[in-house]
Amino acid sequence: RNNKGEALLAHAKRPERLTVVVMAYIPEQNERLDALVCGYADADMVQKVLVLWNGLPEHRPIISCATNWRSKQQGFYRGILNPTTEVEVIVEPTNTLLNRYRHAKRVPTQ
């Protein structure tokens, strides 16, 4: 086996942590959004959840797991015991799919 093949196999067995971007705009669905975001944050392989709120700032969702979140899985991920997940909420007052491109610098993973 060559070095490149071994590196690909090692990555497949232990993938890098991910960033999940969630776009939302319906205030009546904020409770459901909270459950979705915290579900992503609970996965050890997720490093960050970026919520793009495409609506009025006063309707911005309050994400219950947004501070000091630590995975409930009580295990190791890539040698990290119970890795933390960052949750960030960005408010964009205009609802457009183009907003997803405006915050690429906030995505720490590839």
Secondary structure, 3 states (H helix, E strand, C coil): CCHHHHHHHHHHHCCCCEEEEEEECCHHHHHHHHHHHHHHHCCCCEEEEEEEECCCHHHCCCCCCCCCCECCCCCEECCEECCECEEEEEECCCCCCCHHHHCHHHCCCC
